[in-house]
Amino acid sequence: MKGYGEYKCTDEFWLPQIPAHWQFQKVKRLFSERIEKGHPDKPLLAATQNKGVVLKKDYGSRTVEATKDLHLLKLVRQGDFVISLRSFQGGIEYSHADGIISPAYTVMISSSKMVPGYFRYFAKIPCFLDLLKVCVTGIREGQNVDYKKLREHSIPIPPREEQDQIVRYLDAKVGKINQLIRIKQQQIALLKEKKQAIINQAVTKGLDPNAPMKDSGIAWIGQIPEGWEVLKIKQVSKILRGKFNHRPRNDERLYGGKFPFIQTGDVAQSGKYIESYKQTLNSLGFAVSKEFPIGTLVMTIAANIGDVSILKFNACFPDSIVGFIPRCASIEYLYFLFLAMKPELLKEAPVNTQGNLNVERIGQMLIPLPEESIQEAIVQKLNILDSLYQKKITIIGEEIATLTEYRTRLISDVVTGKVDVRHINIPDSLTIDIEEDFTTEEAVDGDDADTLECEA
């Protein structure tokens, strides 16, 4: 694809040049701020990095929900843009609905010069994120975009009819790419489902299909082989809760030392083993936390509940994670068993405590336990299975990554004027769904998913 014939320089580091006939204006000339409150009857909204701003009731994630002082929440209209507490990581979000949202967020109304569909694409491109990052105030989890800084920076404004054409072109192209990604994500989901079914069968019924069976007394399992025991988790393993009793948790004085520190996001993003870490504690942080030894089986009990992995290094973690040190079971067998138990663990998390799983509840849960030799045989088979399925999943995941990278580059090149789409004919039939409403797990940062809480 060809670029424009002539370009001009800008005074912004993140976008050094734009087509010569495009305007370059400050954000404050293109957007006004909506600060209206006092609408407690409006529906609550959630700001998400993949779906934009959506009705909270339609977003199937456990997030903190405002239940009082709703009149203090900000009004958002469909078509507005919202700067959330994670916008410096994922861009500014487009609102699909009217509602109310955290007063900590900035609500932007576009002027007549700006086609919302154009800025919706522009607000997520990598170079614009570079601009958002230099407008950040605060530290660690307290970081957010300072709108007073952002509004003094300039962004490109193509002629309005050209913005419309850019939107038509990208809607068609991005829609096709998204369909391909969805198909591949469905393939991954099917592989994971098949793998999980085999794991469930192995850790609850064993490997011998002809083994005599008995009732386990565990509702979700039913029958188990006759020689297996049924024990409480606390009888099989020590259960040790993580610790981090300093508030605020993002106090920078506690970080940057030699002690690895993991959070729920690290567990969610790992596979069977946690082999790397992003954060460390210094001696002050170490003093308010607790270190667990290499080989500890860890489980998340808040945020992304029931995710499990095995430590490959000594590490500290907060009380949103618990560690298991087995007394009479293989650590790997417990890992696979807990994978099978995840739906039951979620049921044990009471909704009225925002889904946090209670350590005492975990300890009282019953599990089937075969003799050591059978545990070893099950683990050996499941390790082979896990490796085979993971290879297939990795290949498809790499294909998704390639498509995602192409989509990002395409959007960025078109909305910044690196390529010219003015004369490309886009039949209406090619304009299809552009939402990134995929079946992927959303990114997790620390103890917070990228769905942002409606904080009163």
Secondary structure, 3 states (H helix, E strand, C coil): CCCCCCEEECCCCCCCEEECCCEEEEHHHHEEEECCCCCCCCCEEEEECCCEEEEHHHCCCCCCCCCCCHHHCEEECCCCEEECCCHHHHCCEEECCCEEECCCCEEEEECCCCCHHHHHHHCCCHHHHHHHHHCEECCHHHCEECHHHHCCCEEEECCHHHHHHHHHHHHHHHHHHHHHHHHHHHHHHHHHHHHHHHHHHHHHHCCCCCCCEEECCCCCCCEEECCCEEEEHHHHEEEEECCECCCCCCCHHHEEEEEEECCHHHHHHCCCEECCCCEEECHHHHHCECEECCCCEEEECCCCCCCEEEECCCEECCCCEEEEEECCCCHHHHHHHHHHHHHHHHHCCCHHHCCCCCHHHHHHCEEEECCHHHHHHHHHHHHHHHHHHHHHHHHHHHHHHHHHHHHHHHHHHHHCCCCCCCCCCCCHHHCCCCCCCCCCCCCEECCEECCECCCC
